[in-house]
């Protein structure tokens, strides 16, 4: 029995020595392919980056190039080891495997395919301010599965690319400008035309307000409200810093207009509540005093609640 064990061990050892050179060659090949794939990714990133400033597209193409080279290396290594039949079986079963894996990981596959589509055609870039559903923020990172935005209260939100592709998307910065508006209510005794002229002059003093190409500031009387004439002011602003820059510009313009109109004697009426009383004289009665024309006993009786059975 011991001799049989030695004989089996010698057989395996002989087979191992026979396969060892192939194992060494396959291992060296895989190591070279892995290092070469990493360098290929860096080289592709530099070459593509010189012609396209698109992080997602660069990441997608470099990943494809890297894993394509790794796949070729694995197939060559298996052939060196004499496992060509295994390679043929793997390729033959690739279609069925892809179907099974795709069905099991439907959502992941959907996001991955959406990432591929977004890599070549998407309505935003890095640092754009976008809104998808109720998610609003600046795009900070893109990959083949998710799009990450940073909200203006400091939260990172990772949105699946399938959602980005299917849902309506608002881009606030792609065109480089956005229109803002606000309402100023002045009194009915004030000159609305003069007020509009003063407002537009104050807006003209802000260099960050866009002008020309049909984007000059303007104002219109929007509504004759109950206690004020409401004037709506429109202006265009650049969106290099959408949230902070645009809001600060709007605040400066409103403050300018407030100071100017106040100095010119304009009024800003507040809401007035009108109370209407019945035509009969209002009788005021102190506690314990009977009303006019009512006996004191009746007043006392009516003011005291009667006990119930």
C-alpha positions as CSV (number, residue, x, y, z in Angstrom):
1,X,0.0,0.0,0.0
2,X,2.9,2.3,0.8
3,X,4.5,1.5,-2.5
4,X,1.3,2.4,-4.3
5,X,1.1,5.8,-2.6
6,X,4.8,6.4,-3.6
7,X,4.0,5.4,-7.2
8,X,1.0,7.7,-7.3
9,X,3.0,10.6,-5.9
10,X,5.8,10.0,-8.4
11,X,3.2,10.1,-11.2
12,X,1.8,13.4,-10.0
13,X,5.3,14.8,-9.5
14,X,6.3,13.8,-13.1
15,X,3.1,15.4,-14.4
16,X,3.8,18.5,-12.4
17,X,7.4,18.8,-13.7
18,X,5.9,18.3,-17.2
19,X,3.4,21.2,-16.7
20,X,5.7,23.4,-14.6
21,X,7.4,25.2,-17.6
22,X,3.9,26.0,-19.0
23,X,2.7,27.2,-15.6
24,X,5.7,29.5,-15.3
25,X,5.2,30.8,-18.9
26,X,1.5,31.4,-18.2
27,X,2.1,33.1,-14.9
28,X,4.7,35.4,-16.5
29,X,2.3,36.1,-19.4
30,X,-0.5,37.0,-17.0
31,X,1.8,39.2,-14.9
32,X,3.0,41.0,-18.0
33,X,-0.5,41.4,-19.3
34,X,-1.7,42.8,-16.0
35,X,1.1,45.4,-15.8
36,X,0.7,46.1,-19.5
37,X,-3.1,46.7,-19.0
38,X,-2.4,49.2,-16.2
39,X,0.1,51.1,-18.4
40,X,-2.3,50.9,-21.4
41,X,-5.0,52.5,-19.3
42,X,-2.7,55.4,-18.3
43,X,-1.6,55.8,-21.9
44,X,-5.1,55.8,-23.3
45,X,-6.2,58.3,-20.6
46,X,-3.4,60.7,-21.7
47,X,-4.2,60.2,-25.4
48,X,-7.9,60.6,-25.1
49,X,-7.7,63.4,-22.6
50,X,-5.6,65.4,-25.0
51,X,-8.6,65.5,-27.4
52,X,-11.6,65.2,-25.1
53,X,-12.1,66.7,-21.7
54,X,-14.7,64.2,-20.6
55,X,-13.9,62.1,-17.5
56,X,-16.7,59.6,-18.0
57,X,-15.8,58.9,-21.7
58,X,-12.1,58.6,-20.8
59,X,-12.9,56.2,-17.9
60,X,-15.1,54.1,-20.1
61,X,-12.7,53.7,-23.0
62,X,-9.7,53.0,-20.7
63,X,-11.6,50.4,-18.8
64,X,-12.7,48.7,-22.0
65,X,-9.1,48.7,-23.3
66,X,-7.7,47.4,-20.0
67,X,-10.1,44.5,-19.6
68,X,-10.0,43.6,-23.3
69,X,-6.2,43.1,-22.9
70,X,-6.6,41.1,-19.7
71,X,-9.2,38.9,-21.4
72,X,-6.8,38.2,-24.3
73,X,-4.1,37.4,-21.8
74,X,-6.3,34.9,-19.9
75,X,-7.2,33.1,-23.1
76,X,-3.6,32.8,-24.2
77,X,-2.5,31.6,-20.7
78,X,-5.2,28.8,-20.8
79,X,-4.0,27.8,-24.3
80,X,-0.4,27.6,-23.0
81,X,-1.6,25.3,-20.3
82,X,-3.3,23.0,-22.8
83,X,-6.8,24.0,-21.8
84,X,-7.9,25.1,-25.2
85,X,-11.0,22.9,-25.0
86,X,-12.0,24.7,-21.8
87,X,-11.6,28.0,-23.6
88,X,-13.9,26.7,-26.4
89,X,-16.5,25.6,-23.8
90,X,-16.3,29.0,-22.1
91,X,-16.9,30.8,-25.4
92,X,-19.7,28.5,-26.3
93,X,-21.5,29.0,-23.0
94,X,-20.9,32.7,-23.0
95,X,-24.3,33.5,-24.6
96,X,-26.3,31.5,-22.0
97,X,-24.2,32.7,-19.2
98,X,-24.7,36.3,-20.3
99,X,-28.4,35.8,-20.3
100,X,-28.5,34.2,-16.9
101,X,-26.2,36.8,-15.3
102,X,-28.1,39.6,-17.0
103,X,-31.4,38.4,-15.7
104,X,-30.0,38.0,-12.2
105,X,-28.4,41.4,-12.1
106,X,-30.9,43.3,-14.2
107,X,-30.7,46.6,-12.3
108,X,-26.9,46.6,-12.3
109,X,-26.8,45.7,-16.0
110,X,-29.3,48.5,-16.7
111,X,-27.2,51.1,-14.9
112,X,-24.1,49.8,-16.7
113,X,-25.7,50.1,-20.1
114,X,-27.1,53.5,-19.2
115,X,-23.5,54.5,-18.2
116,X,-22.3,53.5,-21.6
117,X,-24.9,55.6,-23.3
118,X,-24.1,58.6,-21.0
119,X,-20.4,58.2,-21.8
120,X,-21.1,59.2,-25.4
121,X,-24.1,61.4,-25.1
122,X,-25.3,63.2,-21.9
123,X,-26.8,66.6,-21.1
124,X,-24.3,67.7,-18.4
125,X,-20.6,67.8,-17.5
126,X,-18.5,67.9,-14.4
127,X,-19.4,70.9,-12.1
128,X,-22.7,71.5,-13.8
129,X,-25.7,72.3,-11.5
130,X,-28.5,69.8,-12.3
131,X,-31.8,68.7,-10.9
132,X,-33.3,65.2,-11.2
133,X,-36.7,64.8,-9.5
134,X,-36.2,66.5,-6.1
135,X,-32.4,66.0,-6.2
136,X,-30.6,69.3,-6.8
137,X,-26.8,69.9,-6.7
138,X,-23.5,70.1,-8.6
139,X,-22.1,67.1,-10.5
140,X,-18.9,66.0,-8.9
141,X,-18.2,62.5,-10.2
142,X,-19.2,60.2,-13.0
143,X,-18.7,56.5,-13.5
144,X,-20.3,53.7,-15.5
145,X,-22.9,52.9,-12.7
146,X,-23.7,56.1,-10.9
147,X,-23.6,59.9,-11.1
148,X,-22.7,61.7,-7.9
149,X,-23.9,65.2,-7.1
150,X,-23.1,67.4,-4.2
151,X,-26.1,69.2,-2.8
152,X,-25.8,72.8,-1.6
153,X,-26.2,71.7,2.0
154,X,-23.2,69.4,1.7
155,X,-24.7,66.0,1.0
156,X,-23.3,63.6,-1.6
157,X,-26.1,61.8,-3.6
158,X,-25.2,58.8,-5.9
159,X,-27.9,58.6,-8.6
160,X,-28.1,55.4,-10.6
161,X,-27.4,56.1,-14.3
162,X,-30.6,54.5,-15.3
163,X,-32.5,57.1,-13.4
164,X,-30.3,59.9,-14.9
165,X,-31.1,58.5,-18.4
166,X,-34.9,58.0,-17.9
167,X,-36.0,60.9,-15.7
168,X,-36.3,64.6,-16.9
169,X,-33.2,66.5,-16.1
170,X,-32.8,70.2,-15.6
171,X,-29.3,71.7,-16.3
172,X,-29.0,75.2,-14.8
173,X,-25.4,75.9,-16.0
174,X,-25.0,74.4,-19.5
175,X,-25.9,77.5,-21.3
176,X,-23.9,79.7,-19.0
177,X,-26.7,82.0,-17.9
178,X,-30.1,81.9,-16.1
179,X,-33.0,84.3,-15.7
180,X,-34.0,85.5,-12.3
181,X,-37.0,87.6,-11.2
182,X,-38.5,89.2,-8.1
183,X,-41.5,91.4,-7.3
184,X,-41.5,94.9,-5.7
185,X,-44.8,96.3,-4.4
186,X,-45.1,100.1,-4.3
187,X,-48.0,102.3,-3.3
188,X,-50.9,103.4,-5.5
189,X,-49.9,107.0,-5.0
190,X,-46.3,106.3,-6.4
191,X,-45.3,106.8,-10.0
192,X,-44.9,103.2,-11.3
193,X,-43.1,104.3,-14.5
194,X,-40.5,106.3,-12.6
195,X,-40.1,103.3,-10.2
196,X,-39.3,101.0,-13.1
197,X,-36.8,103.4,-14.5
198,X,-35.0,103.7,-11.1
199,X,-35.0,99.9,-10.7
200,X,-33.4,99.3,-14.1
201,X,-30.8,102.0,-13.5
202,X,-29.8,100.2,-10.3
203,X,-29.6,96.9,-12.1
204,X,-27.3,98.4,-14.7
205,X,-24.7,99.2,-12.0
206,X,-24.2,95.4,-11.5
207,X,-21.4,94.1,-13.8
208,X,-22.5,90.5,-13.4
209,X,-25.9,91.1,-15.0
210,X,-25.9,89.8,-18.6
211,X,-26.8,92.2,-21.4
212,X,-27.3,92.0,-25.1
213,X,-28.6,89.1,-27.3
214,X,-32.1,89.8,-26.0
215,X,-31.1,89.4,-22.4
216,X,-31.3,93.0,-21.2
217,X,-33.0,93.6,-17.8
218,X,-36.6,94.7,-17.9
219,X,-39.6,95.2,-15.6
220,X,-43.3,95.2,-16.0
221,X,-46.4,96.0,-13.8
222,X,-47.6,92.5,-13.1
223,X,-50.5,93.1,-10.8
224,X,-52.8,95.7,-9.2
225,X,-53.0,94.1,-5.8
226,X,-55.3,95.1,-2.9
227,X,-52.9,97.5,-1.4
228,X,-49.9,97.8,-3.8
229,X,-48.9,98.0,-7.4
230,X,-46.7,94.9,-8.0
231,X,-43.8,95.4,-10.4
232,X,-41.9,92.3,-11.5
233,X,-38.3,92.7,-12.4
234,X,-36.3,90.3,-14.7
235,X,-32.6,90.0,-15.3
236,X,-30.1,87.4,-16.6
237,X,-27.1,86.2,-14.7
238,X,-24.1,84.1,-15.5
239,X,-24.0,80.7,-13.8
240,X,-20.3,80.1,-13.2
241,X,-21.3,79.7,-9.5
242,X,-25.0,79.1,-9.8
243,X,-26.2,78.8,-6.3
244,X,-24.0,81.2,-4.4
245,X,-23.1,83.7,-7.1
246,X,-26.6,84.1,-8.5
247,X,-28.3,84.4,-5.1
248,X,-25.8,86.9,-3.9
249,X,-26.3,89.0,-7.1
250,X,-30.0,88.9,-6.7
251,X,-29.7,90.0,-3.1
252,X,-27.4,92.9,-4.0
253,X,-29.9,94.1,-6.7
254,X,-32.9,93.9,-4.3
255,X,-30.9,95.9,-1.6
256,X,-29.9,98.5,-4.2
257,X,-33.5,98.9,-5.3
258,X,-34.8,99.1,-1.7
259,X,-32.3,101.8,-0.8
260,X,-33.0,103.8,-4.0
261,X,-36.8,103.7,-3.9
262,X,-36.8,104.6,-0.2
263,X,-34.6,107.6,-0.8
264,X,-36.9,108.7,-3.6
265,X,-39.9,108.6,-1.3
266,X,-41.6,105.5,-2.6
267,X,-43.8,103.6,-0.1
268,X,-44.0,99.8,0.4
269,X,-47.5,99.1,1.7
270,X,-48.1,96.2,3.9
271,X,-51.2,94.1,4.0
272,X,-54.2,96.0,5.5
273,X,-57.1,94.2,7.1
274,X,-60.4,96.1,7.1
275,X,-62.9,95.2,9.8
276,X,-66.6,96.0,9.1
277,X,-69.1,96.3,12.0
278,X,-72.9,96.1,11.7
279,X,-74.8,99.4,11.3
280,X,-76.3,99.2,14.8
281,X,-74.5,101.1,17.5
282,X,-71.9,99.0,19.3
283,X,-72.7,98.6,23.0
284,X,-69.8,98.1,25.4
285,X,-70.7,96.6,28.7
286,X,-68.4,96.1,31.6
287,X,-68.6,92.9,33.7
288,X,-71.6,92.8,36.1
289,X,-73.3,95.9,34.4
290,X,-76.6,95.2,32.8
291,X,-77.1,96.2,29.1
292,X,-79.3,99.1,28.2
293,X,-83.0,98.3,28.3
294,X,-82.4,95.0,30.2
295,X,-83.3,94.5,33.9
296,X,-80.4,93.8,36.2
297,X,-82.1,90.6,37.3
298,X,-82.4,89.4,33.7
299,X,-78.8,90.3,33.0
300,X,-77.6,88.4,36.0
301,X,-79.8,85.5,35.2
302,X,-78.6,85.3,31.6
303,X,-75.0,85.6,32.5
304,X,-75.0,82.7,35.0
305,X,-75.1,79.2,33.5
306,X,-78.0,77.0,34.7
307,X,-77.2,73.6,36.1
308,X,-78.3,70.7,34.0
309,X,-80.1,67.6,35.4
